[in-house]
C-alpha cells in the first residue's frame, strides 16, 4: 500500500494481489470457489478492522496534541512529523515529497451590529480574504440579498455597503458558490465588504469558515441565525449598520511535504490503488472529521489488512474520499448531500472535534475501505478511466 500526504493530503497507493485466481465479481454471489475465497478473505479483513481501535486512538492523540493544522503552520508540520514516525513504527516504507503550500493568516477579527441595536456578530474570515482597509474597523450600512439574482436586481443600492448573503441552503455543492464568489460579485457593484451566511443545513450559532476566491474587499462567514435576522430587519424597513474589523492577510507560500507510504505488489507493481485524505485543517477546527478521519482510516486500512495471511498483492486503480460511513441499505436512496447533512453541521467549525466520531465508525469505515480495495485489486480488468488519466 502506499500513502501520500499531498499538500497536507495523506494518500495511499495500494498494490494488492492474491495468490488465488482473479476475482471478477467477488460480492455478487458465493456460488464459485473464487467467490468463496473472496468471501473468506473479505471476512478476515473485516474482522481485522473490527479488532483494532488504532485509527480512533491515533486520531484522538493527533488532534488533541496538535490541534488546528492550517497549511503553512507549525502545527501541521508537527502533526506530519508524528504521523510519519508512527507509520515507520508500523514497519511501513515512507518517503517525503517537498511541496509548497499557501499560508493565509486570520489575525484578530470582530463584527458588531450597531443599528438597529447593539449585538456582537460572530464571524469567521474566509480563507484568502484580505483585512479591513488600513488596519482599521470599517463601518457601513448593510444590504441583504438572498441570491445572486437579487444582488443583480439591487445593484444600484450596493455602492458603499456591506453585502450580506442570506442564501437558502440547497446542498453543499450548490450553496458553496456564495462563499466562493460572493465577495467578487459584491465588489463589482461597489460593496465595501461581504458577509456570507454559513454554508450549512443547521445552525447552533456556529460559524463555518472555508476558502473564498480572491477579492479586493474583506469577506467573512456569519451564522445562519444572524443572516436570517438581518433579512427580517431589512424587510421591516430598519436600517442595519455593522462595524467590521479583520486583520486577515496572506504570507508567502511555505514548504511542506507529502508523505508517500507504499507496499509494492507481487504482480504488476506498476498498477496501483490510491487512497487518501488531507492532514491539514482550518485554523478554527481540530479537523477530526475534515479530514483527519479520512487520512487515518486510509492508514488503518493499510495497517490493519493482514497482507501475509490474505496473500495480497495484484494492483488495480481507484480512489477514496473520506466521510463517515452511512448506513443506508434500501432504495430509493436520498441525494448525496442529504445523506451528508449531519457532517455539514460541524464542517469547518470549532465543533469539528474527535467527540463527533466513535471508534466503531472508524472501524466500519476501515473495514469497508479495505474490502473495497481487496475487490478492486482483483478485478480482471482495470477500472474505466478518462483518456487523460
C-alpha positions in Angstrom: 0.0 0.0 0.0 1.3 3.5 -0.5 0.3 6.6 1.2 0.8 10.2 0.2 0.2 13.3 2.1 -0.1 15.8 -0.7 -0.4 19.5 0.3 -1.2 18.1 3.7 -3.1 15.4 1.9 -2.5 11.8 3.0 -2.7 9.5 0.0 -2.3 5.7 0.0 -1.1 3.8 -3.1 -2.2 0.2 -2.5 -0.9 -2.6 -4.7 -2.7 -5.8 -3.9 -2.6 -9.2 -5.4 -3.9 -12.5 -4.2 -2.4 -16.0 -4.6 -5.9 -17.2 -5.5 -7.3 -16.7 -9.0 -8.5 -13.3 -10.2 -11.9 -12.5 -8.7 -14.3 -10.9 -11.2 -17.4 -10.2 -9.1 -16.4 -11.0 -5.5 -19.5 -9.9 -3.6 -22.3 -10.6 -6.1 -22.8 -14.3 -5.3 -20.9 -17.0 -3.5 -21.5 -19.8 -6.0 -18.0 -20.5 -7.2 -14.8 -21.4 -5.5 -13.4 -18.0 -6.4 -16.4 -16.3 -4.7 -16.0 -18.4 -1.6 -12.3 -17.5 -1.4 -13.3 -13.8 -1.7 -15.9 -14.2 1.0 -13.4 -15.8 3.3 -10.7 -13.2 2.7 -13.2 -10.3 3.0 -14.4 -11.7 6.3 -10.9 -11.9 7.6 -10.3 -8.3 6.5 -13.4 -7.1 8.3 -12.6 -9.0 11.5 -9.1 -7.4 11.4 -10.6 -4.0 11.1 -13.1 -4.6 13.9 -10.4 -5.8 16.3 -8.4 -2.6 16.1 -9.1 0.8 17.7 -5.8 2.3 16.5 -7.4 4.7 13.9 -9.5 6.4 16.6 -6.8 6.4 19.2 -4.2 7.8 16.9 -6.6 10.4 15.5 -7.6 11.4 19.1 -4.0 11.8 20.0 -3.1 13.8 16.9 -6.0 16.2 17.2 -5.5 16.7 20.9 -1.7 17.2 20.6 -1.5 19.4 17.6 -5.0 21.0 17.3 -5.8 23.1 14.2 -3.4 22.5 11.3 -3.7 25.2 8.7 -1.5 24.8 5.7 1.8 26.6 6.3 1.5 26.4 10.1 4.0 24.8 12.5 1.2 22.7 13.9 0.7 21.0 10.6 4.4 20.2 10.3 4.5 18.7 13.8 1.4 16.6 13.0 3.2 15.3 9.9 6.3 14.5 11.8 4.4 12.5 14.4 2.3 10.7 11.7 5.4 9.8 9.8 7.1 8.4 12.9 4.0 6.2 13.7 3.9 4.9 10.1 7.5 3.9 10.4 6.7 2.2 13.7 4.2 0.1 11.8 7.1 -1.2 9.7 5.9 0.6 6.5 8.0 2.3 3.9 7.5 6.0 3.9 9.1 8.8 1.9 8.7 12.6 1.8 8.0 14.8 -1.2 8.5 18.5 -0.8 5.6 20.8 -1.8 4.8 24.5 -1.5 1.6 25.3 0.3 -0.3 28.6 0.8 -0.1 30.4 4.1 -3.1 32.6 5.0 -3.3 34.2 8.4 -6.6 35.1 10.1 -5.4 37.5 12.7 -7.9 39.3 15.0 -11.4 39.9 13.8 -14.7 41.0 15.1 -18.1 42.4 13.9 -20.6 44.4 15.8 -24.2 45.3 14.9 -24.5 49.0 15.7 -28.1 49.6 14.4 -30.9 49.0 14.9 -29.5 47.5 18.1 -26.1 46.6 19.6 -25.1 43.0 19.2 -21.9 41.0 18.8 -21.9 39.3 15.5 -19.9 36.0 15.3 -17.7 35.9 12.2 -15.0 33.7 10.7 -12.9 35.3 8.0 -12.9 33.3 4.8 -9.6 31.8 3.6 -7.8 34.1 1.2 -9.7 37.2 2.4 -7.9 40.5 3.0 -8.3 42.6 6.1 -10.3 45.8 6.6 -8.6 48.8 4.9 -5.6 50.4 6.7 -5.9 48.0 9.6 -8.9 49.9 11.0 -12.5 49.0 11.6 -14.9 49.5 8.7 -18.4 50.9 9.5 -21.1 50.7 6.8 -24.8 50.1 6.2 -25.9 46.6 5.2 -27.8 45.3 2.1 -29.2 41.8 2.5 -29.8 39.7 -0.6 -31.0 36.1 -0.8 -29.5 35.2 -4.2 -27.1 36.4 -6.9 -30.2 37.3 -9.0 -31.4 39.6 -6.2 -27.9 41.1 -6.0 -28.1 41.9 -9.7 -31.6 43.4 -9.4 -30.4 45.6 -6.5 -27.0 46.5 -7.8 -27.8 50.3 -7.8 -28.0 50.1 -4.0 -24.8 48.2 -3.3 -22.3 51.1 -3.5 -20.6 51.7 -0.1 -22.5 48.9 1.7 -21.7 45.6 3.3 -23.5 43.0 1.3 -24.9 40.1 3.4 -25.9 36.9 1.6 -28.8 35.1 3.3 -28.8 32.3 0.7 -31.0 29.3 1.4 -29.1 26.0 1.9 -29.7 23.8 -1.1 -27.0 21.2 -0.6 -23.3 21.9 0.0 -22.1 21.8 -3.6 -24.8 24.2 -4.8 -24.7 26.7 -1.9 -20.9 26.8 -1.8 -20.9 29.2 -4.7 -21.9 32.1 -2.4 -18.9 31.5 -0.2 -16.5 31.2 -3.1 -17.7 34.1 -5.3 -19.9 36.3 -3.1 -17.2 38.9 -2.4 -16.1 39.1 -6.0 -19.7 39.7 -7.2 -20.4 42.2 -4.5 -17.3 44.3 -5.1 -18.2 44.6 -8.8 -21.0 46.9 -7.7 -19.1 48.8 -5.1 -19.6 46.9 -1.9 -17.0 47.5 0.8 -17.3 44.0 2.4 -19.3 40.8 2.1 -20.7 38.6 4.8 -21.9 35.2 3.8 -24.4 33.0 5.7 -22.5 29.9 6.8 -22.9 27.0 4.3 -24.7 24.5 6.5 -28.1 22.9 6.8 -28.4 23.5 10.5 -27.2 26.2 12.9 -26.5 26.5 16.6 -24.8 29.9 16.3 -21.8 28.2 14.8 -19.8 29.9 12.1 -18.5 27.8 9.2 -15.3 29.1 7.6 -13.8 28.0 4.3 -12.0 29.3 1.2 -13.1 32.1 -1.0 -11.9 33.4 -4.3 -9.6 36.4 -4.2 -11.3 39.7 -3.9 -10.3 43.3 -3.1 -12.8 43.5 -0.2 -12.8 41.6 3.1 -15.2 38.7 3.4 -16.3 36.5 6.3 -18.9 34.0 7.2 -21.7 34.7 9.7 -24.1 32.4 11.5 -27.3 31.2 9.8 -29.3 32.8 12.6 -27.7 36.3 12.2 -28.1 36.3 8.4 -31.8 35.5 8.8 -32.2 38.2 11.5 -30.6 40.8 9.2 -33.0 39.8 6.5 -36.0 40.2 8.8 -34.7 43.6 9.9 -34.4 44.8 6.3 -37.9 43.5 5.5 -39.2 45.7 8.3 -37.6 48.8 6.8 -34.9 49.1 9.5 -31.5 50.5 8.7 -28.8 48.0 9.5 -25.2 49.2 10.3 -22.2 46.9 11.1 -18.7 47.7 12.3 -16.3 45.1 10.9 -12.6 44.6 11.7 -10.4 41.9 10.1 -6.6 41.5 10.1 -6.6 38.7 7.5 -3.6 38.6 5.2 -1.7 36.1 3.0 2.0 35.4 3.5 4.4 33.8 1.0 4.0 30.1 0.3 5.6 27.8 2.8 7.4 24.5 2.2 5.6 21.4 3.4 5.7 17.8 2.2 3.7 14.8 1.0 4.1 11.6 2.9 4.2 8.7 0.5 3.7 5.2 2.0 3.8 2.2 -0.2 3.5 -1.5 -0.2 4.6 -2.9 -3.5 2.5 -5.6 -5.2 3.9 -9.0 -6.1 2.4 -8.9 -9.6 2.2 -5.8 -11.9 3.5 -3.5 -9.2 3.3 -0.6 -11.7 -0.5 -0.6 -11.3 -1.8 1.0 -8.1 -4.8 1.8 -6.0 -4.6 5.3 -4.5 -6.4 6.1 -1.2 -6.1 9.5 0.5 -7.1 12.1 2.9 -5.7 15.5 3.9 -3.9 16.3 7.1 -4.4 20.0 7.2 -7.5 21.6 8.8 -8.9 25.1 9.1 -7.4 27.2 11.8 -10.6 27.2 14.0 -11.0 23.5 13.9 -9.2 20.3 15.2 -10.2 18.7 11.9 -11.1 15.3 13.3 -13.8 14.8 10.7 -12.3 17.0 8.0 -10.1 15.3 7.3 -8.2 13.6 10.0 -10.6 10.7 9.9 -10.2 10.3 6.1 -6.4 10.2 6.4 -6.3 7.9 9.4 -8.9 5.5 8.0 -6.7 5.1 4.9 -3.8 4.4 7.2 -5.8 1.9 9.2 -6.8 0.2 6.0 -3.2 -0.3 5.2 -2.1 -1.0 8.7 -4.9 -3.4 9.5 -5.2 -5.7 6.5 -3.2 -8.9 7.2 -1.4 -8.9 3.9 0.5 -12.1 4.5 -2.4 -14.3 5.6 -4.5 -12.8 2.8 -1.9 -13.4 0.2 -2.3 -9.8 -1.1 -1.0 -8.0 -4.0 -2.4 -7.6 -7.6 -2.8 -3.9 -8.2 -5.8 -2.0 -9.7 -6.5 1.7 -9.5 -9.3 3.6 -7.8 -9.6 6.4 -5.3 -11.3 7.1 -2.0 -12.7 10.2 -0.4 -13.4 10.5 3.4 -16.6 10.9 5.2 -18.2 8.8 8.0 -19.8 5.6 6.6 -23.5 5.9 6.3 -25.9 3.1 6.8 -28.5 3.3 4.0 -29.5 -0.2 2.8 -32.8 0.1 0.9 -33.6 2.2 -2.2 -34.7 4.7 -3.1 -31.6 6.4 -1.9 -31.5 10.1 -0.8 -29.5 12.6 -2.7 -25.8 12.6 -1.6 -26.0 16.0 0.0 -28.9 15.0 2.2 -27.0 11.8 3.2 -24.2 14.0 4.5 -26.3 16.7 6.2 -25.1 15.8 9.7 -21.5 16.0 8.6 -22.1 19.6 7.5 -23.4 20.6 10.9 -19.8 20.6 12.0 -17.9 21.2 8.8 -15.2 24.0 9.0 -16.3 24.9 12.5 -14.9 24.8 16.0 -17.1 21.9 16.6 -15.2 19.6 14.3 -13.5 17.6 17.1 -12.9 14.0 18.0 -16.1 13.6 20.1 -18.2 13.7 16.9 -16.7 10.3 15.9 -16.5 6.9 17.5 -14.1 4.0 17.3 -16.9 1.9 15.8 -17.4 4.4 13.0 -13.8 4.4 12.1 -13.6 0.6 12.3 -16.6 0.3 9.9 -15.0 2.8 7.5 -11.7 1.0 7.6 -13.4 -2.4 7.0 -15.5 -1.1 4.1 -12.5 0.6 2.5 -10.2 -2.4 2.9 -12.7 -4.8 1.4 -13.4 -2.3 -1.4 -9.6 -2.2 -2.1 -9.4 -6.0 -2.0 -12.2 -6.2 -4.6 -10.8 -3.6 -6.9 -7.3 -5.1 -6.7 -8.5 -8.4 -8.0 -10.7 -7.3 -10.9 -9.6 -8.9 -14.2 -9.7 -5.5 -16.0 -8.7 -2.1 -14.9 -11.5 0.3 -13.9 -12.7 2.7 -16.6 -10.9 6.0 -16.7 -10.7 9.1 -18.7 -8.2 9.1 -21.5 -6.1 11.8 -19.8 -5.7 9.7 -16.6 
